[in-house]
Amino acid sequence: MNPTQFVPQPGHSISGIEAVRTALHQYLAFKGTLTMETTYLIESGDTALLRGKWLLRGSGPDCQPVELRGNSIEILRRQNDGSRRFVIDHPLGAE
């Protein structure tokens, strides 16, 4: 089982670090600023459920301003070094 899932759009889920990295390149192409706010957090052992709001401001290929936003749901797992890693990231899961 690959523990990394990303839902780039409702009804479409991808798995694996490389697939997620590829999907995230569409956001990186805006060369913008991502702001995130956690609005809900519950922890159980090494697992955490988060709900948040995010805003990405950047520029499209035509240099026009682009603004994307959403309400997300994520599940994170604590790593041996104390950091957390996304297990499931659903950027629009709380819409």
C-alpha positions as CSV (number, residue, x, y, z in Angstrom):
1,M,0.0,0.0,0.0
2,N,1.3,3.4,-0.9
3,P,0.5,5.8,1.9
4,T,0.3,9.0,-0.2
5,Q,-3.0,10.1,-1.8
6,F,-3.8,13.4,-3.4
7,V,-7.2,14.4,-4.8
8,P,-6.5,17.1,-7.4
9,Q,-10.2,17.4,-8.3
10,P,-13.3,15.9,-6.9
11,G,-13.7,12.2,-7.9
12,H,-10.1,11.8,-9.0
13,S,-7.5,10.5,-6.6
14,I,-3.8,9.7,-7.4
15,S,-1.3,7.7,-5.3
16,G,2.4,7.7,-4.8
17,I,4.9,10.4,-4.2
18,E,6.0,10.8,-7.8
19,A,2.4,11.0,-9.1
20,V,1.6,13.6,-6.4
21,R,4.7,15.6,-7.3
22,T,3.7,15.7,-10.9
23,A,0.1,16.8,-10.1
24,L,1.5,19.6,-7.9
25,H,3.5,21.0,-10.7
26,Q,0.4,22.6,-12.1
27,Y,0.2,24.8,-9.0
28,L,3.9,25.5,-8.9
29,A,3.6,26.8,-12.5
30,F,1.7,29.9,-11.2
31,K,4.9,30.9,-9.3
32,G,2.8,32.4,-6.6
33,T,2.3,32.5,-2.9
34,L,0.3,29.9,-1.0
35,T,-1.3,30.8,2.2
36,M,-2.9,28.2,4.4
37,E,-4.9,28.4,7.6
38,T,-5.8,25.3,9.7
39,T,-9.3,25.7,11.0
40,Y,-9.8,22.3,12.6
41,L,-7.3,19.8,14.0
42,I,-7.9,16.5,15.9
43,E,-5.1,14.2,16.8
44,S,-5.1,10.5,17.6
45,G,-1.7,9.1,18.4
46,D,0.5,9.6,15.4
47,T,-2.4,10.6,13.1
48,A,-3.9,14.0,12.7
49,L,-7.0,15.1,10.8
50,L,-6.9,18.7,9.6
51,R,-9.4,21.0,7.9
52,G,-8.1,24.3,6.4
53,K,-8.5,27.2,4.1
54,W,-5.9,27.9,1.4
55,L,-5.3,30.6,-1.1
56,L,-2.9,30.6,-4.0
57,R,-2.1,33.8,-5.8
58,G,0.2,33.9,-8.8
59,S,0.3,34.5,-12.5
60,G,-0.9,32.4,-15.5
61,P,1.1,31.7,-18.7
62,D,-0.3,35.0,-20.1
63,C,1.1,36.9,-17.0
64,Q,-2.5,37.7,-15.9
65,P,-3.2,37.3,-12.1
66,V,-4.5,33.9,-11.0
67,E,-6.2,33.3,-7.7
68,L,-7.2,29.8,-6.6
69,R,-8.8,29.0,-3.2
70,G,-10.3,26.1,-1.4
71,N,-11.3,24.4,1.8
72,S,-9.2,21.3,2.4
73,I,-9.2,18.1,4.4
74,E,-5.9,16.4,5.2
75,I,-4.7,13.4,7.1
76,L,-1.1,13.5,8.4
77,R,1.1,10.9,10.1
78,R,3.9,11.7,12.5
79,Q,7.3,10.5,11.3
80,N,10.1,9.0,13.5
81,D,11.9,12.4,13.5
82,G,8.7,14.2,14.8
83,S,7.8,15.8,11.5
84,R,4.4,15.0,9.9
85,R,3.8,13.7,6.4
86,F,0.6,13.9,4.4
87,V,-1.1,10.6,4.0
88,I,-4.2,12.1,2.2
89,D,-4.5,15.6,0.9
90,H,-7.8,16.7,-0.5
91,P,-7.5,20.4,-1.3
92,L,-11.3,20.8,-2.1
93,G,-12.6,18.1,0.3
94,A,-14.4,20.5,2.6
95,E,-16.2,22.5,-0.1
